[in-house]
């Protein structure tokens, strides 16, 4: 049985509002980065919901490296063709639910089946650490 899901980013929808009222999702409001990570560490799943915006296909969520390092399964309600969804699948760190489908049913199915037997690829996850990403950025900026 899961403890809670931590809502990290979303657009308002009736499904999310209902889940919050039912105590399935917890929205903590504004908090420092350190406080957010502490609260995330207390949860069994991390819910990452992203809108289908033009840049989401090429740009990952800035918080994703932190969430990958936590080791909790990520429930990604993201556009099917998105950088964040691709990273979640490539790393084996969670589940990707396309944001343009009835994701409430898919989310309920994952949680009711308690599907947490993910095959996390720690080597690939490490490649998305801020340490590695910042080295790549510095390399690109230094070559100009």
VMD Tcl script that draws the C-alpha trace (Angstrom):
set ca {
  {0.00 0.00 0.00}
  {1.37 3.43 -0.91}
  {1.75 6.28 1.51}
  {1.15 9.32 -0.62}
  {1.87 10.90 -3.95}
  {3.64 14.21 -4.10}
  {2.33 16.66 -6.67}
  {5.23 18.59 -8.14}
  {3.87 20.42 -11.14}
  {0.53 20.48 -12.87}
  {-2.12 22.48 -14.56}
  {-5.49 22.65 -12.80}
  {-7.95 20.00 -13.87}
  {-11.08 18.59 -12.30}
  {-9.36 15.22 -11.86}
  {-6.49 16.73 -9.87}
  {-8.84 18.81 -7.74}
  {-10.91 15.73 -6.91}
  {-7.80 13.71 -6.05}
  {-6.61 16.45 -3.71}
  {-10.03 16.60 -1.99}
  {-9.99 12.82 -1.55}
  {-6.55 12.96 0.07}
  {-4.90 10.94 -2.71}
  {-2.67 13.82 -3.81}
  {-0.97 16.34 -1.56}
  {-0.12 19.82 -2.76}
  {2.31 21.46 -0.37}
  {2.36 24.93 -1.89}
  {5.48 27.08 -2.07}
  {8.55 25.73 -0.30}
  {12.30 26.01 -0.59}
  {14.10 23.53 -2.80}
  {15.54 21.72 0.23}
  {12.13 21.53 1.93}
  {10.55 20.18 -1.25}
  {13.17 17.43 -1.52}
  {12.66 16.55 2.14}
  {8.92 16.22 1.60}
  {9.49 14.21 -1.56}
  {11.63 11.79 0.41}
  {8.62 10.93 2.57}
  {6.48 9.79 -0.37}
  {6.20 6.53 -2.23}
  {5.57 8.06 -5.66}
  {6.29 11.37 -7.34}
  {3.62 12.69 -9.70}
  {4.98 14.87 -12.49}
  {2.23 16.36 -14.64}
  {3.20 18.60 -17.54}
  {1.19 20.51 -20.10}
  {1.68 19.85 -23.80}
  {3.67 22.95 -24.65}
  {5.84 23.38 -27.77}
  {9.12 23.26 -25.81}
  {8.27 20.08 -23.82}
  {9.35 17.87 -26.71}
  {12.94 19.09 -26.45}
  {13.29 20.45 -22.90}
  {13.11 18.29 -19.78}
  {11.56 19.48 -16.54}
  {14.25 21.29 -14.54}
  {13.34 19.30 -11.42}
  {13.59 15.88 -13.09}
  {17.26 15.24 -12.18}
  {16.42 15.71 -8.49}
  {13.42 13.40 -8.72}
  {15.46 10.72 -10.50}
  {18.03 10.75 -7.68}
  {15.34 10.27 -5.00}
  {14.74 6.71 -6.17}
  {10.94 6.89 -5.85}
  {8.84 5.79 -8.83}
  {7.82 8.74 -10.99}
  {4.28 8.86 -12.31}
  {4.70 11.03 -15.39}
  {1.51 12.44 -16.85}
  {3.27 14.06 -19.75}
  {2.85 14.44 -23.51}
  {3.69 11.17 -25.22}
  {6.37 12.86 -27.31}
  {8.29 14.76 -24.64}
  {11.83 14.89 -23.34}
  {10.64 14.22 -19.78}
  {8.64 11.14 -20.83}
  {11.56 9.82 -22.86}
  {13.93 10.22 -19.89}
  {11.53 8.51 -17.48}
  {11.23 5.54 -19.85}
  {14.94 5.42 -20.73}
  {15.96 5.41 -17.06}
  {13.30 2.90 -15.96}
  {12.46 5.32 -13.16}
  {8.70 5.36 -13.47}
  {5.60 5.22 -15.59}
  {4.59 7.47 -18.47}
  {0.91 8.17 -18.93}
  {0.11 10.24 -22.04}
  {-1.47 13.50 -20.94}
  {-4.00 13.46 -23.78}
  {-5.78 10.29 -22.62}
  {-8.00 9.51 -19.63}
  {-5.00 9.46 -17.34}
  {-7.12 9.09 -14.21}
  {-7.95 5.52 -15.18}
  {-4.34 4.71 -16.09}
  {-3.07 6.21 -12.84}
  {-5.62 4.27 -10.81}
  {-4.61 1.05 -12.59}
  {-0.91 1.55 -11.79}
  {-1.64 2.32 -8.14}
  {-4.16 -0.49 -7.64}
  {-1.79 -3.05 -9.17}
  {1.02 -1.69 -6.99}
  {3.35 -1.86 -9.99}
  {6.62 -0.80 -8.44}
  {8.86 -3.46 -9.94}
  {10.73 -0.98 -12.09}
  {14.07 -1.78 -13.66}
  {15.92 1.43 -12.80}
  {19.04 1.92 -14.89}
  {21.33 3.67 -12.40}
  {24.04 4.34 -15.01}
  {21.60 6.18 -17.27}
  {20.03 7.95 -14.27}
  {23.48 9.17 -13.22}
  {23.96 10.69 -16.68}
  {21.03 13.02 -15.83}
  {22.51 14.18 -12.51}
  {23.04 17.92 -12.21}
  {26.74 17.25 -11.85}
  {26.89 15.62 -15.29}
  {24.45 18.02 -16.93}
  {26.35 21.07 -15.63}
  {29.62 19.65 -17.04}
  {27.97 19.32 -20.45}
  {26.64 22.89 -20.26}
  {30.06 24.24 -19.28}
  {31.65 22.32 -22.13}
  {29.23 23.83 -24.64}
  {29.59 27.32 -23.22}
  {33.41 27.01 -23.12}
  {33.62 26.03 -26.78}
  {32.13 29.35 -27.95}
}
mol new
graphics top color blue
foreach p $ca { graphics top sphere $p radius 0.5 }
foreach p [lrange $ca 0 end-1] q [lrange $ca 1 end] { graphics top cylinder $p $q radius 0.2 }
display resetview
